[in-house]
Amino acid sequence: MVVANDQDQYAIWPAELELPDGWRAEGTRGDEQECLRHIDATWTDMRPRDLRERMARAEGQR
């Protein structure tokens, strides 16, 4: 299944295992290739959310 954390970073995780702290089920389940295709389509900006937000604020101050 596809999992995500609070920084909008994605990973695949075996559905039968307990999620590690800080990660939540994103809602997509399937085989590894299906999950990776979904992540490729969804996670288009690899920067953590807090970095994206800081950069956007800095850009707005120029």
CHARMM internal coordinates of N, CA and C (Angstrom, degrees):
IC EDIT
DIST 1 N 1 CA 1.4509
DIST 1 CA 1 C 1.5205
ANGL 1 N 1 CA 1 C 108.79
DIST 1 C 2 N 1.3247
ANGL 1 CA 1 C 2 N 115.28
DIHE 1 N 1 CA 1 C 2 N 160.31
DIST 2 N 2 CA 1.4606
ANGL 1 C 2 N 2 CA 121.01
DIHE 1 CA 1 C 2 N 2 CA 178.34
DIST 2 CA 2 C 1.5261
ANGL 2 N 2 CA 2 C 108.34
DIHE 1 C 2 N 2 CA 2 C -91.49
DIST 2 C 3 N 1.3134
ANGL 2 CA 2 C 3 N 114.90
DIHE 2 N 2 CA 2 C 3 N 134.13
DIST 3 N 3 CA 1.4613
ANGL 2 C 3 N 3 CA 120.94
DIHE 2 CA 2 C 3 N 3 CA 177.85
DIST 3 CA 3 C 1.5265
ANGL 3 N 3 CA 3 C 108.70
DIHE 2 C 3 N 3 CA 3 C -124.18
DIST 3 C 4 N 1.3235
ANGL 3 CA 3 C 4 N 115.46
DIHE 3 N 3 CA 3 C 4 N 158.21
DIST 4 N 4 CA 1.4655
ANGL 3 C 4 N 4 CA 121.00
DIHE 3 CA 3 C 4 N 4 CA 179.33
DIST 4 CA 4 C 1.5221
ANGL 4 N 4 CA 4 C 108.71
DIHE 3 C 4 N 4 CA 4 C -140.01
DIST 4 C 5 N 1.3292
ANGL 4 CA 4 C 5 N 114.96
DIHE 4 N 4 CA 4 C 5 N 157.03
DIST 5 N 5 CA 1.4618
ANGL 4 C 5 N 5 CA 118.70
DIHE 4 CA 4 C 5 N 5 CA 176.13
DIST 5 CA 5 C 1.5263
ANGL 5 N 5 CA 5 C 109.67
DIHE 4 C 5 N 5 CA 5 C -114.60
DIST 5 C 6 N 1.3169
ANGL 5 CA 5 C 6 N 116.74
DIHE 5 N 5 CA 5 C 6 N -177.00
DIST 6 N 6 CA 1.4665
ANGL 5 C 6 N 6 CA 120.26
DIHE 5 CA 5 C 6 N 6 CA -175.02
DIST 6 CA 6 C 1.5243
ANGL 6 N 6 CA 6 C 112.75
DIHE 5 C 6 N 6 CA 6 C -72.64
DIST 6 C 7 N 1.3254
ANGL 6 CA 6 C 7 N 117.69
DIHE 6 N 6 CA 6 C 7 N -6.29
DIST 7 N 7 CA 1.4606
ANGL 6 C 7 N 7 CA 121.67
DIHE 6 CA 6 C 7 N 7 CA 176.04
DIST 7 CA 7 C 1.5321
ANGL 7 N 7 CA 7 C 111.63
DIHE 6 C 7 N 7 CA 7 C -98.91
DIST 7 C 8 N 1.3448
ANGL 7 CA 7 C 8 N 116.01
DIHE 7 N 7 CA 7 C 8 N 12.03
DIST 8 N 8 CA 1.4683
ANGL 7 C 8 N 8 CA 122.59
DIHE 7 CA 7 C 8 N 8 CA -179.66
DIST 8 CA 8 C 1.5189
ANGL 8 N 8 CA 8 C 112.20
DIHE 7 C 8 N 8 CA 8 C 62.04
DIST 8 C 9 N 1.3291
ANGL 8 CA 8 C 9 N 116.57
DIHE 8 N 8 CA 8 C 9 N 33.62
DIST 9 N 9 CA 1.4539
ANGL 8 C 9 N 9 CA 122.19
DIHE 8 CA 8 C 9 N 9 CA 173.94
DIST 9 CA 9 C 1.5253
ANGL 9 N 9 CA 9 C 107.38
DIHE 8 C 9 N 9 CA 9 C -98.92
DIST 9 C 10 N 1.3222
ANGL 9 CA 9 C 10 N 116.47
DIHE 9 N 9 CA 9 C 10 N 144.52
DIST 10 N 10 CA 1.4595
ANGL 9 C 10 N 10 CA 122.02
DIHE 9 CA 9 C 10 N 10 CA -173.87
DIST 10 CA 10 C 1.5181
ANGL 10 N 10 CA 10 C 111.43
DIHE 9 C 10 N 10 CA 10 C -116.61
DIST 10 C 11 N 1.3265
ANGL 10 CA 10 C 11 N 114.95
DIHE 10 N 10 CA 10 C 11 N 156.22
DIST 11 N 11 CA 1.4596
ANGL 10 C 11 N 11 CA 122.03
DIHE 10 CA 10 C 11 N 11 CA 176.42
DIST 11 CA 11 C 1.5264
ANGL 11 N 11 CA 11 C 107.88
DIHE 10 C 11 N 11 CA 11 C -156.65
DIST 11 C 12 N 1.3239
ANGL 11 CA 11 C 12 N 115.76
DIHE 11 N 11 CA 11 C 12 N 166.66
DIST 12 N 12 CA 1.4617
ANGL 11 C 12 N 12 CA 119.21
DIHE 11 CA 11 C 12 N 12 CA 170.00
DIST 12 CA 12 C 1.5228
ANGL 12 N 12 CA 12 C 107.48
DIHE 11 C 12 N 12 CA 12 C -103.71
DIST 12 C 13 N 1.3236
ANGL 12 CA 12 C 13 N 115.01
DIHE 12 N 12 CA 12 C 13 N 148.26
DIST 13 N 13 CA 1.4633
ANGL 12 C 13 N 13 CA 121.06
DIHE 12 CA 12 C 13 N 13 CA -175.33
DIST 13 CA 13 C 1.5209
ANGL 13 N 13 CA 13 C 108.31
DIHE 12 C 13 N 13 CA 13 C -146.23
DIST 13 C 14 N 1.3172
ANGL 13 CA 13 C 14 N 117.35
DIHE 13 N 13 CA 13 C 14 N 138.80
DIST 14 N 14 CA 1.4752
ANGL 13 C 14 N 14 CA 119.50
DIHE 13 CA 13 C 14 N 14 CA 177.50
DIST 14 CA 14 C 1.5307
ANGL 14 N 14 CA 14 C 110.53
DIHE 13 C 14 N 14 CA 14 C -61.26
DIST 14 C 15 N 1.3251
ANGL 14 CA 14 C 15 N 116.58
DIHE 14 N 14 CA 14 C 15 N 127.06
DIST 15 N 15 CA 1.4675
ANGL 14 C 15 N 15 CA 121.65
DIHE 14 CA 14 C 15 N 15 CA -175.21
DIST 15 CA 15 C 1.5261
ANGL 15 N 15 CA 15 C 112.18
DIHE 14 C 15 N 15 CA 15 C -61.76
DIST 15 C 16 N 1.3278
ANGL 15 CA 15 C 16 N 117.42
DIHE 15 N 15 CA 15 C 16 N -26.75
DIST 16 N 16 CA 1.4692
ANGL 15 C 16 N 16 CA 119.58
DIHE 15 CA 15 C 16 N 16 CA -176.55
DIST 16 CA 16 C 1.5330
ANGL 16 N 16 CA 16 C 112.99
DIHE 15 C 16 N 16 CA 16 C -82.09
DIST 16 C 17 N 1.3206
ANGL 16 CA 16 C 17 N 117.81
DIHE 16 N 16 CA 16 C 17 N -8.06
DIST 17 N 17 CA 1.4599
ANGL 16 C 17 N 17 CA 120.82
DIHE 16 CA 16 C 17 N 17 CA -179.91
DIST 17 CA 17 C 1.5185
ANGL 17 N 17 CA 17 C 111.20
DIHE 16 C 17 N 17 CA 17 C -98.33
DIST 17 C 18 N 1.3242
ANGL 17 CA 17 C 18 N 115.41
DIHE 17 N 17 CA 17 C 18 N 150.09
DIST 18 N 18 CA 1.4618
ANGL 17 C 18 N 18 CA 120.87
DIHE 17 CA 17 C 18 N 18 CA 175.85
DIST 18 CA 18 C 1.5258
ANGL 18 N 18 CA 18 C 109.10
DIHE 17 C 18 N 18 CA 18 C -67.19
DIST 18 C 19 N 1.3125
ANGL 18 CA 18 C 19 N 115.98
DIHE 18 N 18 CA 18 C 19 N 140.79
DIST 19 N 19 CA 1.4620
ANGL 18 C 19 N 19 CA 119.95
DIHE 18 CA 18 C 19 N 19 CA 179.98
DIST 19 CA 19 C 1.5223
ANGL 19 N 19 CA 19 C 110.80
DIHE 18 C 19 N 19 CA 19 C -70.51
DIST 19 C 20 N 1.3249
ANGL 19 CA 19 C 20 N 117.06
DIHE 19 N 19 CA 19 C 20 N 143.22
DIST 20 N 20 CA 1.4655
ANGL 19 C 20 N 20 CA 119.68
DIHE 19 CA 19 C 20 N 20 CA 174.51
DIST 20 CA 20 C 1.5256
ANGL 20 N 20 CA 20 C 110.11
DIHE 19 C 20 N 20 CA 20 C -69.43
DIST 20 C 21 N 1.3140
ANGL 20 CA 20 C 21 N 116.22
DIHE 20 N 20 CA 20 C 21 N 156.81
DIST 21 N 21 CA 1.4613
ANGL 20 C 21 N 21 CA 120.92
DIHE 20 CA 20 C 21 N 21 CA 178.00
DIST 21 CA 21 C 1.5219
ANGL 21 N 21 CA 21 C 110.08
DIHE 20 C 21 N 21 CA 21 C -54.69
DIST 21 C 22 N 1.3134
ANGL 21 CA 21 C 22 N 115.68
DIHE 21 N 21 CA 21 C 22 N 139.24
DIST 22 N 22 CA 1.4496
ANGL 21 C 22 N 22 CA 121.40
DIHE 21 CA 21 C 22 N 22 CA 176.56
DIST 22 CA 22 C 1.5171
ANGL 22 N 22 CA 22 C 114.75
DIHE 21 C 22 N 22 CA 22 C 88.63
DIST 22 C 23 N 1.3130
ANGL 22 CA 22 C 23 N 117.90
DIHE 22 N 22 CA 22 C 23 N -2.15
DIST 23 N 23 CA 1.4616
ANGL 22 C 23 N 23 CA 121.87
DIHE 22 CA 22 C 23 N 23 CA -179.58
DIST 23 CA 23 C 1.5137
ANGL 23 N 23 CA 23 C 109.68
DIHE 22 C 23 N 23 CA 23 C -117.05
DIST 23 C 24 N 1.3384
ANGL 23 CA 23 C 24 N 116.43
DIHE 23 N 23 CA 23 C 24 N 148.99
DIST 24 N 24 CA 1.4644
ANGL 23 C 24 N 24 CA 122.14
DIHE 23 CA 23 C 24 N 24 CA 178.86
DIST 24 CA 24 C 1.5218
ANGL 24 N 24 CA 24 C 108.65
DIHE 23 C 24 N 24 CA 24 C -133.76
DIST 24 C 25 N 1.3106
ANGL 24 CA 24 C 25 N 115.79
DIHE 24 N 24 CA 24 C 25 N 153.15
DIST 25 N 25 CA 1.4664
ANGL 24 C 25 N 25 CA 119.88
DIHE 24 CA 24 C 25 N 25 CA 175.22
DIST 25 CA 25 C 1.5209
ANGL 25 N 25 CA 25 C 108.00
DIHE 24 C 25 N 25 CA 25 C -67.51
DIST 25 C 26 N 1.3064
ANGL 25 CA 25 C 26 N 116.99
DIHE 25 N 25 CA 25 C 26 N 130.61
DIST 26 N 26 CA 1.4569
ANGL 25 C 26 N 26 CA 122.56
DIHE 25 CA 25 C 26 N 26 CA -177.09
DIST 26 CA 26 C 1.5194
ANGL 26 N 26 CA 26 C 110.99
DIHE 25 C 26 N 26 CA 26 C -86.00
DIST 26 C 27 N 1.3211
ANGL 26 CA 26 C 27 N 117.00
DIHE 26 N 26 CA 26 C 27 N -23.88
DIST 27 N 27 CA 1.4569
ANGL 26 C 27 N 27 CA 120.85
DIHE 26 CA 26 C 27 N 27 CA 176.24
DIST 27 CA 27 C 1.5139
ANGL 27 N 27 CA 27 C 114.59
DIHE 26 C 27 N 27 CA 27 C 119.65
DIST 27 C 28 N 1.3125
ANGL 27 CA 27 C 28 N 117.46
DIHE 27 N 27 CA 27 C 28 N -16.74
DIST 28 N 28 CA 1.4621
ANGL 27 C 28 N 28 CA 121.01
DIHE 27 CA 27 C 28 N 28 CA -179.15
DIST 28 CA 28 C 1.5210
ANGL 28 N 28 CA 28 C 109.59
DIHE 27 C 28 N 28 CA 28 C -93.73
DIST 28 C 29 N 1.3313
ANGL 28 CA 28 C 29 N 115.20
DIHE 28 N 28 CA 28 C 29 N 130.13
DIST 29 N 29 CA 1.4663
ANGL 28 C 29 N 29 CA 121.00
DIHE 28 CA 28 C 29 N 29 CA 176.83
DIST 29 CA 29 C 1.5145
ANGL 29 N 29 CA 29 C 108.67
DIHE 28 C 29 N 29 CA 29 C -130.73
DIST 29 C 30 N 1.2884
ANGL 29 CA 29 C 30 N 116.27
DIHE 29 N 29 CA 29 C 30 N 151.21
DIST 30 N 30 CA 1.4547
ANGL 29 C 30 N 30 CA 121.56
DIHE 29 CA 29 C 30 N 30 CA 177.92
DIST 30 CA 30 C 1.5111
ANGL 30 N 30 CA 30 C 109.31
DIHE 29 C 30 N 30 CA 30 C 163.55
DIST 30 C 31 N 1.3322
ANGL 30 CA 30 C 31 N 115.35
DIHE 30 N 30 CA 30 C 31 N -166.77
DIST 31 N 31 CA 1.4593
ANGL 30 C 31 N 31 CA 116.93
DIHE 30 CA 30 C 31 N 31 CA 177.29
DIST 31 CA 31 C 1.5301
ANGL 31 N 31 CA 31 C 108.53
DIHE 30 C 31 N 31 CA 31 C -76.13
DIST 31 C 32 N 1.3187
ANGL 31 CA 31 C 32 N 115.78
DIHE 31 N 31 CA 31 C 32 N 174.22
DIST 32 N 32 CA 1.4619
ANGL 31 C 32 N 32 CA 120.84
DIHE 31 CA 31 C 32 N 32 CA -174.30
DIST 32 CA 32 C 1.5324
ANGL 32 N 32 CA 32 C 111.71
DIHE 31 C 32 N 32 CA 32 C -56.55
DIST 32 C 33 N 1.3234
ANGL 32 CA 32 C 33 N 117.25
DIHE 32 N 32 CA 32 C 33 N -44.62
DIST 33 N 33 CA 1.4595
ANGL 32 C 33 N 33 CA 120.38
DIHE 32 CA 32 C 33 N 33 CA -177.86
DIST 33 CA 33 C 1.5339
ANGL 33 N 33 CA 33 C 112.10
DIHE 32 C 33 N 33 CA 33 C -64.92
DIST 33 C 34 N 1.3324
ANGL 33 CA 33 C 34 N 117.38
DIHE 33 N 33 CA 33 C 34 N -39.89
DIST 34 N 34 CA 1.4670
ANGL 33 C 34 N 34 CA 120.51
DIHE 33 CA 33 C 34 N 34 CA 177.02
DIST 34 CA 34 C 1.5214
ANGL 34 N 34 CA 34 C 110.51
DIHE 33 C 34 N 34 CA 34 C -61.77
DIST 34 C 35 N 1.3289
ANGL 34 CA 34 C 35 N 115.62
DIHE 34 N 34 CA 34 C 35 N -44.95
DIST 35 N 35 CA 1.4688
ANGL 34 C 35 N 35 CA 120.19
DIHE 34 CA 34 C 35 N 35 CA -179.33
DIST 35 CA 35 C 1.5274
ANGL 35 N 35 CA 35 C 110.83
DIHE 34 C 35 N 35 CA 35 C -64.60
DIST 35 C 36 N 1.3333
ANGL 35 CA 35 C 36 N 116.98
DIHE 35 N 35 CA 35 C 36 N -42.55
DIST 36 N 36 CA 1.4602
ANGL 35 C 36 N 36 CA 119.83
DIHE 35 CA 35 C 36 N 36 CA 179.44
DIST 36 CA 36 C 1.5245
ANGL 36 N 36 CA 36 C 111.63
DIHE 35 C 36 N 36 CA 36 C -65.81
DIST 36 C 37 N 1.3307
ANGL 36 CA 36 C 37 N 117.97
DIHE 36 N 36 CA 36 C 37 N -37.21
DIST 37 N 37 CA 1.4638
ANGL 36 C 37 N 37 CA 120.56
DIHE 36 CA 36 C 37 N 37 CA 176.55
DIST 37 CA 37 C 1.5311
ANGL 37 N 37 CA 37 C 110.42
DIHE 36 C 37 N 37 CA 37 C -62.33
DIST 37 C 38 N 1.3310
ANGL 37 CA 37 C 38 N 115.75
DIHE 37 N 37 CA 37 C 38 N -42.03
DIST 38 N 38 CA 1.4666
ANGL 37 C 38 N 38 CA 119.44
DIHE 37 CA 37 C 38 N 38 CA 178.69
DIST 38 CA 38 C 1.5332
ANGL 38 N 38 CA 38 C 110.72
DIHE 37 C 38 N 38 CA 38 C -63.61
DIST 38 C 39 N 1.3119
ANGL 38 CA 38 C 39 N 116.84
DIHE 38 N 38 CA 38 C 39 N -43.97
DIST 39 N 39 CA 1.4691
ANGL 38 C 39 N 39 CA 120.24
DIHE 38 CA 38 C 39 N 39 CA 178.91
DIST 39 CA 39 C 1.5238
ANGL 39 N 39 CA 39 C 109.90
DIHE 38 C 39 N 39 CA 39 C -62.32
DIST 39 C 40 N 1.3207
ANGL 39 CA 39 C 40 N 117.98
DIHE 39 N 39 CA 39 C 40 N -44.64
DIST 40 N 40 CA 1.4707
ANGL 39 C 40 N 40 CA 120.72
DIHE 39 CA 39 C 40 N 40 CA 178.78
DIST 40 CA 40 C 1.5226
ANGL 40 N 40 CA 40 C 111.70
DIHE 39 C 40 N 40 CA 40 C -58.01
DIST 40 C 41 N 1.3232
ANGL 40 CA 40 C 41 N 117.08
DIHE 40 N 40 CA 40 C 41 N -39.09
DIST 41 N 41 CA 1.4593
ANGL 40 C 41 N 41 CA 121.05
DIHE 40 CA 40 C 41 N 41 CA -178.63
DIST 41 CA 41 C 1.5265
ANGL 41 N 41 CA 41 C 112.25
DIHE 40 C 41 N 41 CA 41 C -76.79
DIST 41 C 42 N 1.3194
ANGL 41 CA 41 C 42 N 117.46
DIHE 41 N 41 CA 41 C 42 N -29.05
DIST 42 N 42 CA 1.4613
ANGL 41 C 42 N 42 CA 122.55
DIHE 41 CA 41 C 42 N 42 CA -173.28
DIST 42 CA 42 C 1.5215
ANGL 42 N 42 CA 42 C 113.12
DIHE 41 C 42 N 42 CA 42 C -93.56
DIST 42 C 43 N 1.3146
ANGL 42 CA 42 C 43 N 116.81
DIHE 42 N 42 CA 42 C 43 N -44.38
DIST 43 N 43 CA 1.4659
ANGL 42 C 43 N 43 CA 122.21
DIHE 42 CA 42 C 43 N 43 CA -172.73
DIST 43 CA 43 C 1.5170
ANGL 43 N 43 CA 43 C 108.85
DIHE 42 C 43 N 43 CA 43 C -92.58
DIST 43 C 44 N 1.3105
ANGL 43 CA 43 C 44 N 116.01
DIHE 43 N 43 CA 43 C 44 N 80.11
DIST 44 N 44 CA 1.4634
ANGL 43 C 44 N 44 CA 121.16
DIHE 43 CA 43 C 44 N 44 CA -173.83
DIST 44 CA 44 C 1.5266
ANGL 44 N 44 CA 44 C 112.99
DIHE 43 C 44 N 44 CA 44 C -91.53
DIST 44 C 45 N 1.3118
ANGL 44 CA 44 C 45 N 117.73
DIHE 44 N 44 CA 44 C 45 N -15.61
DIST 45 N 45 CA 1.4635
ANGL 44 C 45 N 45 CA 122.08
DIHE 44 CA 44 C 45 N 45 CA 178.19
DIST 45 CA 45 C 1.5200
ANGL 45 N 45 CA 45 C 107.08
DIHE 44 C 45 N 45 CA 45 C -124.13
DIST 45 C 46 N 1.3204
ANGL 45 CA 45 C 46 N 116.90
DIHE 45 N 45 CA 45 C 46 N 109.36
DIST 46 N 46 CA 1.4627
ANGL 45 C 46 N 46 CA 121.80
DIHE 45 CA 45 C 46 N 46 CA -172.96
DIST 46 CA 46 C 1.5381
ANGL 46 N 46 CA 46 C 113.66
DIHE 45 C 46 N 46 CA 46 C -75.55
DIST 46 C 47 N 1.3163
ANGL 46 CA 46 C 47 N 116.70
DIHE 46 N 46 CA 46 C 47 N -9.58
DIST 47 N 47 CA 1.4676
ANGL 46 C 47 N 47 CA 118.28
DIHE 46 CA 46 C 47 N 47 CA -179.30
DIST 47 CA 47 C 1.5313
ANGL 47 N 47 CA 47 C 109.61
DIHE 46 C 47 N 47 CA 47 C -69.32
DIST 47 C 48 N 1.3371
ANGL 47 CA 47 C 48 N 117.56
DIHE 47 N 47 CA 47 C 48 N 140.80
DIST 48 N 48 CA 1.4684
ANGL 47 C 48 N 48 CA 119.78
DIHE 47 CA 47 C 48 N 48 CA 174.60
DIST 48 CA 48 C 1.5337
ANGL 48 N 48 CA 48 C 110.00
DIHE 47 C 48 N 48 CA 48 C -59.27
DIST 48 C 49 N 1.3248
ANGL 48 CA 48 C 49 N 116.29
DIHE 48 N 48 CA 48 C 49 N 150.32
DIST 49 N 49 CA 1.4680
ANGL 48 C 49 N 49 CA 121.37
DIHE 48 CA 48 C 49 N 49 CA -176.87
DIST 49 CA 49 C 1.5212
ANGL 49 N 49 CA 49 C 112.37
DIHE 48 C 49 N 49 CA 49 C -55.02
DIST 49 C 50 N 1.3371
ANGL 49 CA 49 C 50 N 118.53
DIHE 49 N 49 CA 49 C 50 N -44.03
DIST 50 N 50 CA 1.4689
ANGL 49 C 50 N 50 CA 118.67
DIHE 49 CA 49 C 50 N 50 CA -177.16
DIST 50 CA 50 C 1.5268
ANGL 50 N 50 CA 50 C 111.39
DIHE 49 C 50 N 50 CA 50 C -63.98
DIST 50 C 51 N 1.3246
ANGL 50 CA 50 C 51 N 118.73
DIHE 50 N 50 CA 50 C 51 N -33.43
DIST 51 N 51 CA 1.4630
ANGL 50 C 51 N 51 CA 121.07
DIHE 50 CA 50 C 51 N 51 CA 176.28
DIST 51 CA 51 C 1.5282
ANGL 51 N 51 CA 51 C 110.43
DIHE 50 C 51 N 51 CA 51 C -68.55
DIST 51 C 52 N 1.3293
ANGL 51 CA 51 C 52 N 117.57
DIHE 51 N 51 CA 51 C 52 N -44.04
DIST 52 N 52 CA 1.4714
ANGL 51 C 52 N 52 CA 120.52
DIHE 51 CA 51 C 52 N 52 CA 177.66
DIST 52 CA 52 C 1.5182
ANGL 52 N 52 CA 52 C 110.43
DIHE 51 C 52 N 52 CA 52 C -58.34
DIST 52 C 53 N 1.3305
ANGL 52 CA 52 C 53 N 116.90
DIHE 52 N 52 CA 52 C 53 N -42.99
DIST 53 N 53 CA 1.4681
ANGL 52 C 53 N 53 CA 120.42
DIHE 52 CA 52 C 53 N 53 CA -179.02
DIST 53 CA 53 C 1.5220
ANGL 53 N 53 CA 53 C 111.57
DIHE 52 C 53 N 53 CA 53 C -66.45
DIST 53 C 54 N 1.3380
ANGL 53 CA 53 C 54 N 117.25
DIHE 53 N 53 CA 53 C 54 N -42.14
DIST 54 N 54 CA 1.4731
ANGL 53 C 54 N 54 CA 120.45
DIHE 53 CA 53 C 54 N 54 CA 178.25
DIST 54 CA 54 C 1.5265
ANGL 54 N 54 CA 54 C 110.42
DIHE 53 C 54 N 54 CA 54 C -62.52
DIST 54 C 55 N 1.3174
ANGL 54 CA 54 C 55 N 116.13
DIHE 54 N 54 CA 54 C 55 N -42.85
DIST 55 N 55 CA 1.4608
ANGL 54 C 55 N 55 CA 119.66
DIHE 54 CA 54 C 55 N 55 CA -179.53
DIST 55 CA 55 C 1.5290
ANGL 55 N 55 CA 55 C 111.27
DIHE 54 C 55 N 55 CA 55 C -65.77
DIST 55 C 56 N 1.3108
ANGL 55 CA 55 C 56 N 117.59
DIHE 55 N 55 CA 55 C 56 N -38.25
DIST 56 N 56 CA 1.4660
ANGL 55 C 56 N 56 CA 121.58
DIHE 55 CA 55 C 56 N 56 CA 178.20
DIST 56 CA 56 C 1.5213
ANGL 56 N 56 CA 56 C 110.18
DIHE 55 C 56 N 56 CA 56 C -64.93
DIST 56 C 57 N 1.3544
ANGL 56 CA 56 C 57 N 117.09
DIHE 56 N 56 CA 56 C 57 N -42.00
DIST 57 N 57 CA 1.4674
ANGL 56 C 57 N 57 CA 119.84
DIHE 56 CA 56 C 57 N 57 CA 178.16
DIST 57 CA 57 C 1.5201
ANGL 57 N 57 CA 57 C 110.21
DIHE 56 C 57 N 57 CA 57 C -63.86
DIST 57 C 58 N 1.3393
ANGL 57 CA 57 C 58 N 116.99
DIHE 57 N 57 CA 57 C 58 N -43.59
DIST 58 N 58 CA 1.4531
ANGL 57 C 58 N 58 CA 120.53
DIHE 57 CA 57 C 58 N 58 CA -179.61
DIST 58 CA 58 C 1.5250
ANGL 58 N 58 CA 58 C 110.35
DIHE 57 C 58 N 58 CA 58 C -63.36
DIST 58 C 59 N 1.3178
ANGL 58 CA 58 C 59 N 117.72
DIHE 58 N 58 CA 58 C 59 N -39.98
DIST 59 N 59 CA 1.4582
ANGL 58 C 59 N 59 CA 121.74
DIHE 58 CA 58 C 59 N 59 CA 178.48
DIST 59 CA 59 C 1.5305
ANGL 59 N 59 CA 59 C 110.41
DIHE 58 C 59 N 59 CA 59 C -63.71
DIST 59 C 60 N 1.3251
ANGL 59 CA 59 C 60 N 117.71
DIHE 59 N 59 CA 59 C 60 N -36.56
DIST 60 N 60 CA 1.4559
ANGL 59 C 60 N 60 CA 122.01
DIHE 59 CA 59 C 60 N 60 CA 179.80
DIST 60 CA 60 C 1.5099
ANGL 60 N 60 CA 60 C 113.28
DIHE 59 C 60 N 60 CA 60 C -71.03
DIST 60 C 61 N 1.3260
ANGL 60 CA 60 C 61 N 117.41
DIHE 60 N 60 CA 60 C 61 N -19.14
DIST 61 N 61 CA 1.4700
ANGL 60 C 61 N 61 CA 121.41
DIHE 60 CA 60 C 61 N 61 CA -179.17
DIST 61 CA 61 C 1.5212
ANGL 61 N 61 CA 61 C 112.60
DIHE 60 C 61 N 61 CA 61 C -86.98
DIST 61 C 62 N 1.3158
ANGL 61 CA 61 C 62 N 117.74
DIHE 61 N 61 CA 61 C 62 N -6.01
DIST 62 N 62 CA 1.4662
ANGL 61 C 62 N 62 CA 120.55
DIHE 61 CA 61 C 62 N 62 CA -179.05
DIST 62 CA 62 C 1.5002
ANGL 62 N 62 CA 62 C 111.44
DIHE 61 C 62 N 62 CA 62 C -79.62
END
COOR INIT
IC SEED 1 N 1 CA 1 C
IC BUILD
